[in-house]
Structure formats: C-alpha cells, structure tokens
Amino acid sequence: MAESHGKGTAAHTEAAGGHARTFPPFEKSTFASQLFSLLIAFVALYLIVSRLALPKVGGTIDARQDAIDGDLADAQKLKDQSDAALKAYETELANSRAKAQAISTEARDKFNAQADAERKVLEERLAAKLAESEKTIAATRQAAMSNVSSIAADAASAIVQQLTGVAPDAKSVASAVGASLKG
C-alpha cells in the first residue's frame, strides 16, 4: 500500500519490520479468542434483553392489549346501550303514532257524529219550512184559482155582452167557466 521511504513516518498498516499487517479481526491467531468474546457478549446481551427488556416490552404489549380489549368491551357495552335506547325510542315513537292515530280517529268520528246531528236538525228545519211553504203555495193557488174562476166568469160575461149585445145569465156563465177549468 502506501510506503514511505523517509525516516520517521510509516503507514499504520506496516509493521515495524516493514511487513504489512492484516486487519486484527481477520488475524488467524486471535480468531478463536474473538469468537469466544463474541459468544460471551452475545450471551450477555441475550440475558439482558431476555431478562430485562423483553419482559418490559411484553408487559407494555400486554397492558396495551388489555387496554384495547377494555376499550372494545366498553365500546360494545355503549353500543348495546345505544341500540337498546334506539329500540326504546322507536317503540315509544310507534306507540305515540298509534295514540295520535287513535285520537285523530276519535276526533274525526266525534266531528262526523256532530255534523250528522247538525245536518239532521237542518234537514228537519228545512222539511218543516218546505211543508209550510207548500201549504202557503197551496193556499195561494187555491185563492188564485178561486179568483181565476170569478175573473174568467166576468171576462166571459163581458165578451158575450160585447159580441151579442145582451148580458148573459150569471149562472150559465159560471157553469161554462167551471166546465172549461175542470176539463
């Protein structure tokens, strides 16, 4: 590698005798002791990790798993409670709707009955007024018909007198007018 021909300095890879030294971990003479040291360090590290670190990590993992399981159990409990509350709400809502339907049906039936009663009263009043009006119309018709026969008799008498120049008999005019009104 680097060789210096000068007096005081030598590269760190050169041995004092000028020979190049190998990297210490790769030297054959120290290889067995290095493996033994590595084994001791590995066993010590294994014991430290397995006795100290892993139980703490395992405990932390177990604690976190217990916390997660507890949270899941609490969440399930709360979900069950909310489902029960929702079911109770829906049941109460259905009951309220049924009650409202019953109340509206009852009110509708009550108002229909009241309207029917009022309608019957009005029909009875109208029937009474109609019967009274028919009586009045019949009386008016009767009076008009009696006046018609006398008016017709007077008119017939006046027509006959105009045509013949002689006043006819009142009885014969009345019988002729009565016969024509009936037929």
CORNORGI-V759394 format. One record per run of one state. SS is the DSSP state (helix for helix, strand for strand, loop for the rest). FROM is the first residue (numbers start at 0). TO is the last residue. If there is no record, write none. Layout:
ss->SS from->FROM to->TO
ss->SS from->FROM to->TO
This chain:
ss->loop from->0 to->12
ss->strand from->13 to->13
ss->loop from->14 to->18
ss->strand from->19 to->19
ss->loop from->20 to->22
ss->helix from->23 to->25
ss->loop from->26 to->29
ss->helix from->30 to->163
ss->loop from->164 to->168
ss->helix from->169 to->181
ss->loop from->182 to->182
